[in-house]
Amino acid sequence: MLGIAGSLALGTVGPAAAADPPPSWPADLPAGEAAGIAFDGTAARLDPRTAFPAATEGGADERAAPETTVRPTGLLTFPARRLEHATNRVVAAVDADVPPGATATVDVRTRRSSGGWTEWVPAATDGTERVVALPVAGTEVQGRLVLAGDPAAGPVVRSVTLTAHPAPPGHTEGEEAAEALSYRVFATREGLVGGTTANGHVIRPRDHFAALPSRRALSPRGSSDYTVKVCARTGRCAFAPVWDVGPWNTRDDYWNPPSRRQEWRDLPRGVPQAQAAHQDGYNGGRDQYGRRVANPSGIDLGDGLFWDALGLKDNAWVTVDYLWTGTERLSRVDVDTDVLAAPDAAAEVVGVAVEHAAVPVTCVLEDGDDRWLRIGTDQYLEASAVPDLEQAVACGRP
């Protein structure tokens, strides 16, 4: 094994602080939220019982890949840390044994001024360091350890120490659009009931979640940090959290601009690699693992989302809004709730906002004892579904 005590430099390089040293703290490995990783009291290592494959194929009943194309992978999400000063550069010192063929790396994100998180940004090699440029400076950061390899051999991580360097003056949020990005992509049904998603969720019959082919937008288990709005030709829409990675690829954040997209940067923004491979023979018609792409899927849907919420009978093209990419503040839904075409309990059901999803509340409508939230054009929720709603403007009756 290789003994490693390395530093992962995260963020753009800014001027050094003039006075006090930057804050530094040990990541609390025992308190981290584990998905495929176990902590034995001295070190974090892959858990062979719950580690998930690094790659999945698109669609139910088509997900089994050759053993040579997948690696057991696990995540350990550390508690978020509040800082006195904004940072856009974090250094992570990782004390680990990493055998050949295995990896131990770190993702980092920061909270935006709108209240939501940036996407997770994986470390990338830059000389002798691994560097991530966080898109914004923030006063709350979170790290995530990512292990991949043979659970019997390693990697084994003993400690992670994080150091947050102050952001340079004038570092702003930049490219974020006012409205969330929206693309038309092919949706497949995930299936895999009883299996475990990339964030550690055990899949239930007729479950409600989505999967995208990049862990950059993977929500921690039970959270609504990254939510999609999926609309089908059935006339129904569903709001659901992203709790798995796939289909086909695991490093294809196709909704991001080429300058930020992790791989396949020569493809148009909004076109999944699997779609280009299936339709145009891109990459020889194969995914990142060399597998022949059998469908153009850019999103996987849990069975309940696919059948019940959207009313789909077969894989289909859908419109997906990637809600965390906009500036609008999102509010968490605490229970599966019908989306209605009007602020009236007798109105037509036009979709579902599932438990743990986050919805954009544009305004609040009071109607006697009833209180409704407008979350889109001709889309309303009962306000009781969002108990922690922050201040919202009043809206007139449609």
N, C-alpha and C positions, 0 to 999 in steps of 0.2 A: 504494500500500500504506500501511497504517497502522503507524507505528513505535510499539511498545508496550514499556514497561518497567514492568510492573504488579506488584502484590502480591496473592497469593491467600491470604486468611486462612483457616486450616484449624483448626477446633475451637471449643469454647466459650471465651468470654473469661474468663480467670482473673486474679488479682492479679499485678502485675508483680513480678519477682524483686527482692528487696531489695538484693542485692549485685551479684554478677557478671552481666554481660550474658548472655542465653541463647545456647546454642551455635548456631553458624551454619556451614554448609558448602556448597560448590558441588556440585551433582549431577554425577556422573561420566557425562556423555552418551556418550562412546565405550564405556564398560563396561556400559551399559544393555542389557537384553535387548530386542531390536527385533522388532516384528511389524508390518510395513507402514510402517516408518520407516527411513530411512538417515541415517547421519552422515558427512558428506563431509570431516571434518577441522576445519571451522569452525562448522557448524550442523547441526541435525537438521531433516529435512523428510520429507514423505510420499514413499514409494517406489512409483512407479506399477506396478512389477512385482508387489509383494506386498501393497499396501494392500487392505483388504477392505471390502465395502460395509457401511454402518452399519445396514442393515436386511436381514433375510432372511424369507422366508415359511415357512410350516409344512409340512414333509413333503417327501420326495424328489419330484423332477419337478414341483414347484409353487413353486420358489424364485425364478424369474426375475421381477424387479420392473421396472416402467418406470424408465428412466434418471433421470427427474426425482424419483424417490422415494428415491434412495440417494446417499450421499456416500462417497467413499473415506476410510477411517479407518485410523489407525495408533496403536500403543502403544509406548512406550519405558519399560520398568520399570527403575528405578534400583536399585543394590545397597542392601540394608537397612542401617540405621544404628543402632548401639547407643548409648544415652545414659546419662550418669551419674545423671540424675534423670528421673522419669516426666514425660511430657508428654501433654496432650490438645489442644494448640493449636500448629499449625505454620504458619509464614508462608512462602510460596514466591514469590520475586521472579523473574519470567519476562521475559527480554529477547527480544522476538520481533517479526517483521513478520507481521501477520495481515490479509489482504485481506478485503473485504466478502464475506460468505457462508462464510467459513472460521472455524474455532475452534482455539484452543490453550489447553487447560486441564489441570488436575492432579487426580489421585485420590490419596488417602492412606489407609493402614491402619496398625494397630498390633497387636502380638502380645498375646494374652490370657494370663492366668495359667495357663490349661490347656495352653498351648504352641501352640495354633492362632492363626491370624490373624483379626481382625475382617474384615468385608467391606470392599471398597474403597468409599470414600465420595467421590463426585464433588463438586467445588467448586460452590457455588450463589451467585448474585449477592445481595449484601446491601449496598445503597447503592453505594459506589464499589469495594467489595471483593467477592471471592468467598469464601464462608465454608462450612466443613464442620464439623459437630459430631461428633467422634470419640466412639463410644459408651463407650470406656474409656480410662483413662490407662495408658500403657505406657512401658517403657524401650527398646523397639526399634520403629522406625518405618520405613516404606517409602513412597516416592512413585512415581507413574507419570504420565508425560506422555501426553496424548491429543490427537492432531492430526486434524482433519477438514477436507476441502475439495478443491480442484482441485490435484493434484500439480504441475501446470505453473505455478501461480500462487502457491502457498504453502498454509499458513503455513510460516515459517522461524524456528526457535528457536535462538538463539545460546547462551543460558545459562539455567540454573535454579539459584537459590540458596535453600536451605531453612534456616529458623530455627525451632528447637523451644523453645517457651515452657513453663516449669514448670507442671504441673497444680495446681489448688487443692487444699488438704488435703481428704481425705474423698471424693475422686472415685472411685466404685466401679463395678463392672461392671453393676449394674442389672438390665435386663430379661431377660438370658439364662436360658433354661430349662434344667433339669437334663437332660431328654431332648431329642433333636433333634426339630425340627418335622417333621410328616408330613402329606401331603395326597394326595388322589386326583385325578390329572390325566390328560389325554389325551396319549398319546405318539405321535409320528410318526417315521418313519425318515428320517434326514438324507440319505443318499446322498452325492452330490458328490465321488466318488472322484477324487483328483488335485487337488482344490481345497485352499485354505488356510483354516484356522479363524481366529477372531479373535485367538488367542494365537500364531499363526504355525506351527501344526502342519500338515503336509501330510497330507491324508486318504488313508489306505491302504485297499485292498480289505478288507472285513469288519473295519473298525476298531472300537476300543473306547473311546468317550468319550461325553459327554453335552453338550447345549447348553441353557442357560436364557436367558430373554429379558431379561437385565440383565447388564451387565459388572461389577456389584458383586460377583458370585460367579464371576468368570472367573479360573481358575488360571493362573499363568505357565506357559509351555511346559515340559512334562516334569515338572510338579509335581503334588502331591496336595492342595494347599492347600484346595480346595473339592471335596468328593466327595459324590455322591448314592448312595443305595441304592434301586434300582428293583425292585419286585416285581410280577409279572404273574399273571394268572389261570391260567397254565400251571403254577403252583406253584414257579416258579423266581425267584430274585432275583439281581441283579447289582450290584456295587460298582464305580463308575467315576468318573473325574475329570471336572470341568466344564471343557471346553477350547474352547467356542464360545459365541456369543451368538445367541439366537433360540429358538424360532421366532416369526415375525410381528413382535414388538416388540423394542426394545433397552433400554427404560427401565421394565420391568415386573417389579420384584422382589416378586412377589405373595405370597411367603411372609412378608414383613415386615409389622408392624402398620401401620395407616393413618398413624400419626404419623411413620413412617420411610419408608414406601413412596414411591418417587420420583415416580410418576404414578398416576392412577386411584385416588385415595385414598378415593373413595366406594364402592368395591367391597369385598365381604367379604374378610377375610384368607384367603389360600389359593385364591382364585378368579382365574385368569389373565384378563387383559383379553380375550384372543382367545376364551376360553370364553364370557365374558359377551356378547361381540359376536356370536358364532355362535349361541348358544342363545337369547339374550334381546334381541338387537338393540341392545345397548349401543353407544353412540357411533355410532349409525346402522348398526351391523353392520360397522364398519370398524376397522382397526388405527390405530396412531399416525401412519402415513403416508397414511391415507385409502384404503387398499386394502380391498376386500371380503374379509372373513375367510371362508375356505372350509372350515376345520375348527377345532375348539376347542383346538388343541394348546397345552400348557404346558411341554413338554419335547421336544427332539429327541434321537434316539439314533443313534450310529454303527451301520453295517450289521451288524457282528459282534456288537455288544451286542444289537441288535434280533432278529436271526435266530438266532444261535448261543447266546448267553448266556441269553436269555429265551425262546427258542423261539416268537417271534411270527411270524405269517404276514401280518398286516395291522395297520394302526394300531389302537391299543387303549387302554382305560383302564388305568392302572397306579397303584400306590401308591409315592410317592416320599418318602424320608426325606432331609432336607437336613442332612447329618451335622455340618457345621461350626457349626450353630446351637445345639448342646447343649454341655454342660460336660465331657462325657466325652472323655478324651484319645484321640486317634486315632493309629494306627501305619501306616506306609507299606508297601504290598505291592510287592515287587521283581520279581515274575514272575506271569503269568497263572496262577491257581490255582483248582481246583475247590473249591466250597463243598459240604461233605458233611453229611448229616443226622445223623451220629454220628461220634465220634472213632475211625474205623475206615476203613482204606483201601478196604475192600470195601463201604462204606456207599453209599446212594443219593446221586447228585449232585443237589443242589438249587439250584445257582447257580454263579456265578463271581465271584471278586475279581480284577479285571484289574490288570495292571502299572500303577503310578503311582496306584492308588486308595489311600485311607486307610480303615482299618477300626477299629471300636471293640472292643478286646480286653477282654472282661469278666473272663476268668480263663484260667489255663493248666492243662492236664491232662497229667500224666506217666503213661505206660503202657509200662513197660519201657524200651526204647530209643526209643520213639515219644513225640513231644511235640506236643500239639494246642492250638489256640487257639479258645476259644468266642467268636464274634463276634455271636451272636444266639441266639434260641430255636431249638434244633435246627439250628444252623449252626456248622460247625467248619472250620478251616483247618489244614493242616500248618504247624507253627511255622517251618519253614525258609523259608516264603514271606515272613516278616517278620523279617529278620535284625537289624534295629535296634530290636527290641522293648524298651521300657523296663520297669521293674519291674511285674509283674502278680501278682495273688493266685492261689493254687491253687484249683482247683475239683474237686468230687467227680465221680465217674463218673455219667453220667445213667442 
